[in-house]
Amino acid sequence: MTHFDVVINGAGMAGAVLALGLAALRRPDGSSLSIAVIEAAPPDFDAHPGFDARSIALAWHSRELLEQLGLWARLAPLATPITHIQVSDRGHFGRVEMTASEYRVPALGYVVELTPVGQGLYRQMAERPNIRLLCPARIKEFVQQPDNIVLTLDDGAAFSAALLVAADGNRSLVRRQLRLPCRQLDYGQCAVIANVESAEPHRGRAFERFTPEGPIALLPMSQGRSSLVWCASHERAKALMALDDAAFLAALQREFGYRLGRLVRTGERHRYPLVLDEVERPWHHRLVLVGNAAHLLHPIAGQGFNLGLRDVAALAAALRQALADGRDIGSHGVLSGYGRARQPDQAAIVGLTTALALLFSSDHPALAAGRNLGLTAMAACPSFKSQLAWRAMGKR
């Protein structure tokens, strides 16, 4: 039976970045890890669920992690810098603004489009001789044994591995088979996603605009476009999806205002339900969950992939140290050490995004007054604002 050191189920952002990061590791004798990546979707980027029309915001610290993993140089040409962030509340006076120059960094973060990034990551995986991409393929079953984990695919192929990593999203097949305890919260909202063009150039500006039904975010993209994430109730989101382009832009203009001048064009819209879905203990015997398979967050603070990337970088570091120490990379000691070390960061980000989603999606007068006082105080207090800024950039 063929044996791999690591099998990664899922070749979306988290799985692909992890595969490439692990491919560069070496044992003390100089040998590399053998890695298999299993992906159910065919490598067709018009259909791949992990690399669809969405864009994601990379925090400044995420750029640093991608540099450490040797991946940033090829992603940088696809990234649009965020140099200015404005946070405001519709119908109220509270507002906070942050600039990269305040914190002596080239950018507060970056926006990347998933489709071209996915194409680049696939090309890099194909270039690595120690990565075997099995696509399209699905895991039919897996059996955890004391010294390895045995996997059978839907085409009957079977192989073993020292470690299985589930990077297969919040509908993770691996997680469902294990029936791991998780915490879930339905926010009662959907996110409407689209790319929009404005009469005024964005000039690297990102906007977070809070409304009674949920936040609206516009993030700077290439070619002068902005990436829209509009969070609203299920009913409102359904109605927004049914509008023609002109009516949709008019509705967005009313909610967002004229910070970018007139909104002149919108691309295809997509709608996603918003829930918190967090695995309480995202590691098991010879198995670990990363990315959305471990924790699916509300997009209000743009922290979902950034948190997943910190998981990926920490797992790669834990396996690097295990190799240096001559330890079994799938052992309980290695995985539990990684998992426990990640729990404080995961709990803090889950708590932060959940609190913000609940606080800034309510039109209750007391909550509205409180959050606007908070925004005003933050704008007036540099140290308070600095804490928020560095947290947004991924620094703790």
CORWOWO-V331727 format. One record per pair of residues at least 4 apart in sequence whose ideal C-beta (glycine too) atoms are under 7 Angstrom apart, sorted by the first residue. I is the first residue (numbers start at 1). J is the second residue. D is the distance in whole Angstrom. If there is no record, write none. Layout:
BEGIN
i-><I/I>
j-><J/J>
d-><D/D>
END
This chain:
BEGIN
i-><1/1/1/2/3/3/3/4/4/4/4/4/5/5/5/5/5/5/5/6/6/6/6/6/6/6/7/7/7/7/7/8/8/8/8/8/8/8/9/9/9/9/9/9/9/10/10/10/10/10/10/11/11/11/11/11/11/11/12/12/12/12/12/13/13/13/14/14/14/14/14/14/15/15/15/16/16/16/17/17/17/17/17/18/18/18/18/18/18/18/19/19/19/19/19/20/20/20/20/20/20/21/21/21/22/22/22/22/23/23/23/23/23/24/25/25/25/25/25/26/26/26/27/27/28/32/33/34/35/35/36/36/37/37/37/37/38/38/38/39/39/39/39/40/40/40/41/41/41/41/42/42/43/43/44/45/45/45/45/48/48/50/51/51/51/52/53/53/53/54/54/55/55/55/55/55/55/55/56/56/56/57/57/57/57/58/58/58/58/58/58/58/59/59/59/59/59/60/60/60/60/60/60/61/61/61/61/62/62/62/62/63/63/63/64/65/65/65/65/66/66/66/67/68/69/69/71/72/74/74/75/75/75/75/78/78/78/78/78/79/79/79/80/80/80/80/80/81/81/81/81/82/82/82/82/82/82/82/82/82/83/83/83/83/83/84/84/84/84/85/85/85/86/86/86/86/87/87/87/87/88/88/89/89/89/89/89/90/90/90/90/92/92/93/93/94/94/94/94/95/95/96/96/96/96/98/98/98/98/100/100/100/100/103/108/108/109/111/111/111/111/112/113/113/114/115/116/117/118/119/120/121/122/123/124/125/125/126/137/137/137/138/138/139/139/139/140/140/140/141/142/142/142/142/143/143/144/144/144/144/145/145/148/148/148/148/149/149/149/149/149/150/150/151/151/151/151/152/153/162/162/162/162/163/163/163/164/164/164/165/165/166/166/166/166/166/166/167/167/167/168/168/168/168/169/169/170/170/170/170/172/172/172/173/174/175/175/175/175/178/180/180/181/182/182/182/182/183/183/184/184/184/185/185/185/186/187/187/187/187/188/188/189/189/189/189/189/189/190/190/190/190/190/190/190/191/191/191/191/191/191/192/192/192/192/192/192/192/193/193/193/193/193/194/194/194/194/194/195/195/195/195/195/196/196/196/196/196/196/197/197/197/197/198/198/198/198/198/198/198/199/199/199/200/200/201/202/202/202/202/204/205/206/206/206/207/207/207/208/208/209/209/209/210/210/211/211/212/213/213/213/213/214/214/214/215/215/215/216/216/216/217/218/218/218/219/219/220/221/221/221/226/229/230/230/231/232/232/232/233/234/235/236/237/237/238/240/240/241/241/243/243/243/244/245/245/246/247/248/248/249/249/249/250/251/252/252/253/274/275/276/276/276/276/276/277/278/278/279/279/279/281/282/282/282/282/283/283/283/283/283/283/285/286/288/288/288/289/289/290/290/290/290/290/291/291/292/292/294/295/295/295/297/297/297/297/297/298/298/298/299/300/300/300/300/301/301/301/301/303/303/303/304/305/306/306/307/307/307/308/309/310/310/311/311/312/313/314/314/314/314/315/315/316/317/318/318/318/318/319/319/320/321/322/322/322/323/327/327/328/329/331/332/333/334/335/336/337/338/339/342/343/344/345/345/346/347/348/349/350/351/352/353/354/355/356/357/359/359/360/362/363/364/365/366/367/368/369/370/371/372/373/374/375/376/377/377/378/378/378/379/381/382/383/385/386/387/388/389/390/391>
j-><158/159/160/159/159/160/161/34/35/36/159/161/33/34/35/161/162/163/329/22/33/35/161/162/163/165/36/38/151/161/164/15/18/19/35/37/165/167/38/139/164/166/167/168/174/15/39/166/167/168/169/15/16/37/39/50/133/135/16/50/51/167/169/17/50/305/18/167/290/291/308/312/19/37/167/20/121/125/21/69/71/309/312/22/165/167/290/312/315/316/23/35/37/125/131/69/71/121/124/125/128/69/312/316/33/35/316/319/32/35/128/130/131/70/32/33/319/320/323/30/31/32/31/323/324/130/130/130/130/131/132/134/125/131/133/134/134/137/139/133/135/136/137/136/137/138/47/48/49/136/135/136/122/135/48/51/115/118/119/52/118/118/114/115/118/114/193/268/270/114/193/111/112/113/114/219/221/227/112/114/305/109/111/219/302/62/63/79/109/110/112/306/109/306/392/393/394/105/107/108/109/393/394/65/393/394/395/66/306/309/394/67/72/110/68/69/309/310/313/71/72/75/72/313/313/316/75/76/120/124/79/112/117/120/112/113/116/117/120/110/111/112/110/111/220/221/222/106/107/110/204/107/108/109/110/111/204/206/219/220/99/100/107/108/204/99/204/205/206/98/108/206/95/97/205/207/95/96/208/375/95/209/94/210/371/372/375/209/210/211/255/368/372/372/376/371/372/375/376/375/379/375/378/379/385/102/108/385/389/105/106/107/108/389/392/393/393/219/220/221/227/117/117/221/118/119/120/121/122/123/124/125/126/127/128/131/133/133/153/154/155/153/154/151/153/173/152/153/154/152/149/150/151/164/149/150/149/285/286/287/149/150/160/161/162/286/160/161/164/286/287/158/160/158/159/161/164/158/157/286/328/329/330/286/329/330/174/286/287/288/290/172/174/175/287/289/293/290/291/293/172/173/174/293/292/293/277/292/293/296/176/289/293/177/178/180/279/289/293/284/279/281/280/277/278/279/280/278/280/275/276/277/275/276/354/275/274/275/298/357/233/234/214/231/232/233/274/361/232/234/237/271/272/273/274/229/230/231/272/274/299/230/232/237/240/241/269/271/228/229/269/270/272/228/266/267/268/269/221/225/227/228/267/225/226/228/263/265/266/224/225/264/265/202/226/260/261/262/263/264/261/262/264/260/261/224/220/224/226/260/220/220/218/219/220/217/218/259/215/217/215/216/256/215/360/216/255/363/232/233/236/361/231/232/361/231/300/360/230/255/256/229/226/228/256/226/227/226/225/226/227/260/299/240/252/274/236/237/240/237/238/239/240/241/271/242/248/251/269/271/247/248/251/248/249/266/250/251/252/266/253/263/266/254/255/256/263/263/298/296/296/297/298/350/354/296/295/350/289/294/295/339/288/289/294/339/287/288/335/336/338/339/332/330/315/335/338/293/294/294/308/311/312/315/308/311/296/308/311/307/346/350/303/304/307/350/353/353/354/357/304/353/356/357/360/352/353/356/392/307/349/353/308/309/310/394/311/346/349/312/313/314/345/315/342/316/317/318/338/341/342/319/338/320/321/322/334/337/338/323/329/324/325/327/329/334/329/331/334/334/334/335/336/337/338/339/340/341/342/343/346/347/348/349/396/350/351/352/353/354/355/356/357/358/359/360/361/367/371/371/367/368/368/369/370/371/372/373/374/375/376/377/378/379/380/381/384/384/385/388/385/385/386/387/389/390/391/392/393/395/395>
d-><6/6/6/4/7/5/7/5/6/5/6/5/4/5/7/7/5/7/7/6/6/5/6/7/5/6/5/7/6/4/5/5/6/5/7/5/5/6/5/6/7/5/6/5/6/4/7/7/4/4/6/5/5/5/4/7/7/7/7/3/7/7/7/6/6/6/6/4/5/3/5/6/6/6/3/6/4/6/6/7/6/7/5/6/6/6/7/5/7/7/6/6/5/6/6/7/6/7/6/6/7/4/7/4/6/6/6/7/7/6/5/5/5/6/7/6/6/5/6/6/7/6/5/5/7/5/6/6/6/5/5/6/7/6/5/7/5/5/6/7/4/7/7/6/7/5/6/5/6/6/7/5/6/6/6/5/5/6/6/7/6/7/5/5/3/6/7/6/6/5/5/5/6/5/7/6/6/4/6/7/5/5/6/6/4/4/6/7/6/5/6/7/5/5/7/5/3/6/7/6/6/4/6/6/6/3/5/6/5/5/6/6/6/6/7/6/6/7/4/5/4/6/4/7/7/7/6/6/6/7/6/7/6/7/5/7/5/6/7/4/7/5/6/5/5/5/5/7/4/6/5/6/5/5/6/7/6/5/7/6/7/5/6/7/4/5/6/4/7/5/6/5/7/5/7/5/7/5/5/7/4/6/5/4/6/6/6/6/6/5/6/6/4/6/7/7/3/3/5/6/6/5/5/5/6/6/6/7/5/5/6/5/5/6/7/6/7/5/6/6/6/5/7/7/6/7/6/6/6/7/7/6/6/7/7/5/6/7/5/7/7/7/5/6/6/6/5/6/5/5/6/7/5/6/7/5/5/5/6/7/7/6/4/6/6/7/7/5/5/5/7/7/5/7/6/7/7/5/5/7/7/6/4/6/5/4/7/6/5/6/6/5/4/6/7/5/5/5/5/6/5/6/6/6/5/6/5/5/7/4/6/7/4/6/6/6/7/6/6/6/5/7/5/6/6/5/6/5/6/6/6/5/6/4/7/5/5/6/6/6/6/7/5/5/6/6/4/7/7/6/4/5/6/5/6/5/7/5/5/6/6/4/7/5/5/7/6/5/7/6/7/5/7/5/5/5/7/5/7/5/6/7/4/7/5/5/6/7/5/6/5/5/4/7/6/4/5/7/5/6/4/4/6/5/3/6/4/7/5/6/5/6/7/5/6/7/5/6/6/5/7/4/6/5/4/6/6/4/5/5/6/7/3/5/5/5/5/6/5/6/6/4/4/6/7/6/4/6/4/6/5/7/5/7/7/6/4/5/7/7/6/7/6/7/6/7/6/7/6/5/4/4/7/7/6/5/6/6/6/6/6/5/6/7/7/6/6/5/6/7/7/7/7/7/6/4/5/6/6/5/7/7/7/4/4/7/7/4/5/7/7/4/7/4/7/6/7/4/4/6/6/5/6/6/4/7/5/7/7/7/6/6/6/5/7/7/5/5/7/4/6/6/5/5/7/6/5/6/7/5/5/6/7/6/7/5/7/7/5/6/6/6/6/6/6/6/6/6/6/7/6/6/6/6/7/6/6/7/4/6/5/7/6/4/5/5/7/6/6/7/6/7/6/6/7/6/6/6/6/7/6/6/6/6/7/6/6/6/6/6/6/6/6/6/6/6/6/6/6/6/5/6/7/6/6/6/6/6/6/6/6/6/6/6/6/6/7/5/5/6/7/6/6/7/6/6/6/6/6/4/7>
END
